[in-house]
Amino acid sequence: MNPIVERILYNIEKVMIGKRNVAELSLVALLAEGHVLLEDVPGVGKTMMVRALAKSVGANFKRIQFTPDLLPSDVTGVSIYNPKEMEFQFIPGPLMANIILADEINRTSPKTQSALLEAMEEASITIDGVTHRLEKPFFVMATQNPTDYEGTYPLPEAQLDRFLLKMRMGYPDQDEEIEVLNRVQQKSPIEDITPVIGLQELRSLQSQIKDVYVNESMKRYIVEIANLTRNHEKVYMGVSPRGSIAIMKAAQAYAFMYGREYVLPDDIQFLVPAVFTHRIILKSEARFTGVSTEDLLKEMMETIPVPVQRVV
């Protein structure tokens, strides 16, 4: 594994016990310049993980608690008239940071959700006709609670598609939870985390990832999987071309993390559940019979021949 990546993951694992895959996928999204939707119950360490990631790369971190009364201007910022200067001054909102935790995004109105998702897509916000570019890196991890839907505004499929990855953390096992208690008994382990790299180095890593080689057979493999989701009898809506682009970029980041200059089929297979699951809508009859998107994707993958490429 890339030494810098290993040190960042080591930092995250100081506060996250037994969640290596979640940490890796979060770093994949950051390096691929994407965003993450984390669907899980409260109290499993989502905030701590994002804070650890932000501290590890020397990034400015902001947490936004989404509530029903939150306005778009509360997120993006607002222009206020300054009578002394006789002009409007822009007061930046919490989106003007490098790494954002958008907590319980489904609790706020669609209008405020759209303000966040526009910033994610365009890397800019527009206030009173003036466009403000967001500093790179710009990374959003949004969370939602899958067990409480009362008074919420579920994200439409078109907005879910804006997230590079969707994943769950889950509860730790007993030994891991005991280790969590041991680590927080005296003080929070987040206090001991120091930056591994700076923002300039992170931007350089994001640029290097674009040079990771993707063989034509790997691209065809991605498209075959996406195309199968569009034509499967149990699927109402399959993966869009944006999803194909997303998994290619994620696979480049994942290969880079493991010190390779080329993408392998294993990279794609590992990433398919996180990248494709939230981009697929099953038909109602399939949902009623208890079919899960994850299981259906697994079945599809088994029917597609794995390409074999020669690495020179």
C-alpha positions in Angstrom: 0.0 0.0 0.0 1.1 3.6 -0.7 3.0 4.8 2.5 1.1 8.1 2.7 -2.2 6.2 2.4 -1.2 3.7 5.1 -0.3 6.5 7.5 -3.7 8.3 6.9 -5.5 5.0 7.5 -3.5 4.4 10.6 -4.6 7.8 11.9 -8.3 7.0 11.2 -8.0 3.6 12.9 -6.9 5.4 16.1 -10.5 6.4 16.5 -12.3 3.8 14.4 -11.8 0.2 15.5 -12.4 -2.7 13.1 -13.8 -0.5 10.2 -10.9 -0.7 7.8 -13.1 -1.1 4.7 -15.1 2.0 5.6 -11.9 4.0 6.2 -10.5 2.8 2.8 -13.7 3.7 0.9 -13.9 7.1 2.5 -10.3 7.8 1.4 -11.1 6.4 -2.1 -13.9 9.0 -2.4 -11.7 11.9 -1.1 -8.9 11.0 -3.6 -11.3 10.5 -6.5 -12.8 13.9 -5.7 -16.2 12.4 -4.9 -18.6 12.4 -2.0 -20.0 9.8 0.4 -23.5 9.0 1.7 -23.2 7.1 5.0 -26.5 5.5 6.1 -26.3 4.3 9.7 -27.7 4.6 13.2 -26.4 7.4 15.5 -23.4 6.8 17.7 -21.3 4.5 15.6 -18.5 7.0 15.0 -19.3 8.7 11.8 -18.3 12.2 13.1 -15.1 10.9 14.6 -14.0 9.2 11.4 -14.5 12.3 9.3 -12.7 14.5 11.8 -9.8 12.0 11.9 -9.7 12.1 8.1 -9.7 15.9 8.1 -7.0 16.2 10.7 -4.9 13.7 8.8 -4.8 15.8 5.7 -4.6 19.2 7.4 -8.0 20.2 6.1 -10.5 22.7 7.4 -13.5 20.7 8.8 -17.1 21.8 9.4 -20.1 19.9 10.7 -23.6 20.9 9.6 -26.5 19.6 11.6 -29.4 19.5 9.2 -32.8 20.3 10.7 -36.2 21.1 9.2 -35.8 24.9 9.7 -32.4 25.1 8.1 -32.3 27.5 5.2 -30.0 27.4 2.1 -28.3 30.6 3.2 -27.5 28.9 6.5 -25.4 26.5 4.6 -24.0 28.5 1.7 -23.6 31.9 3.4 -25.3 35.3 2.9 -24.7 38.8 1.8 -25.2 41.4 4.5 -25.3 45.2 3.9 -22.5 47.1 5.7 -23.7 50.7 6.2 -20.2 51.9 7.1 -18.7 50.7 3.9 -22.0 51.2 2.0 -21.8 47.9 0.3 -22.9 44.3 0.7 -20.4 41.9 2.2 -20.4 38.2 1.8 -20.5 36.2 5.0 -19.4 32.6 4.1 -21.4 29.7 5.4 -20.0 26.3 6.7 -19.8 25.0 3.1 -16.7 27.2 2.6 -14.5 24.5 4.1 -12.5 21.5 2.8 -14.3 18.6 4.5 -17.9 18.8 5.4 -20.0 16.4 7.6 -23.6 16.9 6.6 -25.3 15.2 9.5 -28.8 13.8 8.9 -29.2 15.3 5.4 -32.7 13.9 5.0 -34.1 16.0 7.9 -33.9 19.2 6.1 -36.0 20.6 3.2 -35.4 19.7 -0.4 -34.5 23.3 -1.1 -31.6 23.2 1.4 -30.6 19.7 0.2 -30.4 21.1 -3.3 -28.0 23.9 -2.1 -25.6 21.3 -0.7 -25.9 19.0 -3.7 -25.3 21.9 -6.1 -22.1 22.7 -4.3 -21.0 19.1 -4.5 -21.6 18.9 -8.2 -20.4 22.3 -9.3 -17.7 23.0 -6.6 -19.2 26.5 -6.3 -22.1 28.4 -4.7 -24.0 31.4 -6.1 -25.2 34.1 -3.7 -27.1 37.1 -5.1 -25.8 36.4 -8.6 -22.2 36.1 -7.6 -20.4 32.8 -7.9 -18.0 31.8 -5.2 -15.6 28.9 -6.1 -15.0 26.3 -3.3 -11.4 25.6 -2.4 -10.1 22.2 -3.4 -10.2 19.6 -1.9 -13.9 19.8 -1.3 -15.3 16.6 0.2 -18.8 16.0 1.7 -19.8 13.0 3.9 -23.6 13.1 4.3 -25.3 10.9 6.9 -28.9 9.7 7.3 -30.6 7.5 9.8 -32.2 4.4 8.2 -34.4 3.7 11.2 -36.3 7.0 11.6 -38.2 8.4 8.7 -40.8 10.5 10.5 -40.6 14.1 9.4 -37.8 13.5 6.9 -37.3 14.3 3.2 -35.7 11.3 1.5 -33.3 12.1 -1.2 -34.6 11.5 -4.7 -32.8 9.1 -6.9 -31.4 11.9 -9.1 -29.7 13.4 -6.0 -28.5 10.1 -4.6 -26.6 9.7 -7.9 -24.5 12.7 -7.0 -22.7 10.6 -4.3 -19.8 8.6 -5.5 -20.3 6.0 -2.7 -23.0 4.9 -0.3 -22.0 2.7 2.6 -22.9 1.5 6.1 -20.6 1.2 9.1 -22.5 -1.1 11.4 -21.9 -1.9 15.1 -18.5 -3.1 16.3 -18.3 -6.6 17.7 -17.8 -7.1 21.5 -14.0 -7.1 21.5 -13.8 -4.0 19.3 -16.3 -2.1 21.5 -14.2 -3.0 24.6 -11.2 -1.5 22.8 -13.2 1.6 22.1 -14.0 2.0 25.8 -10.3 1.5 26.6 -9.2 4.2 24.2 -11.7 6.9 25.3 -11.3 6.2 29.1 -8.7 8.9 29.7 -9.2 11.2 26.7 -10.5 11.2 23.1 -7.9 9.7 20.7 -8.8 12.3 18.1 -6.6 14.7 20.2 -3.5 12.8 19.3 -4.0 12.8 15.6 -1.5 15.0 13.7 -1.5 15.8 9.9 0.2 13.3 7.6 0.1 15.6 4.6 -1.0 19.1 3.7 -3.7 20.3 1.3 -1.2 21.0 -1.4 0.1 17.4 -1.2 -3.5 16.1 -1.2 -4.3 18.0 -4.3 -1.2 16.5 -5.9 -2.4 13.0 -5.0 -5.8 13.7 -6.5 -4.1 14.8 -9.7 -1.8 11.7 -9.8 -4.9 9.4 -9.6 -6.1 10.6 -13.0 -3.0 9.1 -14.6 -3.7 5.5 -13.3 -4.1 3.3 -16.3 -7.5 1.8 -17.2 -7.2 -0.9 -19.8 -9.9 -1.0 -22.5 -11.0 -4.4 -21.2 -11.5 -2.9 -17.7 -13.7 -0.1 -19.3 -15.7 -2.8 -21.2 -16.1 -4.8 -17.9 -17.5 -1.7 -16.2 -20.0 -1.0 -19.0 -21.1 -4.6 -19.2 -22.0 -4.6 -15.5 -23.8 -1.2 -15.8 -25.6 -2.4 -19.0 -26.8 -5.6 -17.2 -28.4 -3.5 -14.4 -30.3 -1.6 -17.1 -31.8 -4.7 -18.7 -32.3 -7.0 -15.8 -35.9 -8.2 -15.3 -36.0 -7.3 -11.6 -34.6 -3.8 -12.1 -36.8 -0.7 -12.8 -33.9 1.7 -13.2 -30.3 0.7 -13.7 -26.9 2.4 -13.4 -26.5 5.6 -15.5 -23.3 6.5 -17.4 -22.5 8.8 -14.4 -22.3 5.6 -12.4 -19.9 4.0 -14.9 -17.7 7.1 -14.7 -17.9 7.0 -10.9 -16.7 3.4 -10.6 -13.8 4.0 -13.0 -12.6 7.0 -11.0 -13.0 5.1 -7.7 -11.1 2.1 -9.1 -8.2 4.4 -10.2 -8.1 5.8 -6.6 -8.2 2.3 -5.1 -5.4 1.1 -7.3 -3.3 4.1 -6.5 -3.9 3.5 -2.7 -2.4 0.0 -3.2 0.6 1.3 -5.0 -0.4 0.2 -8.5 -0.4 2.3 -11.7 -3.2 0.2 -13.3 -6.7 -1.0 -12.5 -7.5 -4.7 -11.9 -10.9 -6.5 -12.1 -10.6 -7.0 -8.3 -10.7 -3.3 -7.8 -13.9 -3.0 -9.7 -15.5 -6.0 -8.0 -14.7 -4.6 -4.5 -16.2 -1.2 -5.4 -19.4 -2.3 -7.2 -21.5 -2.6 -4.0 -20.6 0.8 -2.7 -20.8 2.6 -6.1 -23.8 0.9 -7.7 -26.2 0.0 -5.0 -27.8 3.4 -4.5 -28.0 3.9 -8.3 -30.4 1.0 -8.8 -34.2 0.9 -8.2 -35.7 -2.5 -8.0 -39.2 -3.3 -9.4 -41.9 -3.4 -6.7 -42.4 -7.1 -7.2 -38.7 -7.8 -6.5 -38.8 -5.7 -3.4 -41.9 -7.5 -2.1 -40.2 -10.8 -2.4 -37.3 -9.7 -0.3 -34.6 -9.3 -3.0 -31.8 -6.9 -2.0 -29.9 -4.8 -4.4 -26.6 -6.1 -3.0 -27.6 -9.7 -3.6 -28.8 -9.0 -7.1 -25.6 -7.2 -8.0 -23.6 -10.2 -6.7 -25.7 -12.5 -9.0 -25.1 -10.2 -12.0 -21.4 -10.2 -11.4 -21.2 -13.9 -11.4 -22.7 -14.0 -15.0 -20.1 -11.6 -16.5 -16.8 -13.1 -17.6 -13.9 -11.4 -15.7 -11.4 -9.9 -18.2 -7.8 -11.0 -18.1 -5.3 -8.3 -19.0 -1.6 -8.7 -19.4 0.4 -6.2 -17.3 3.8 -5.4 -18.9 
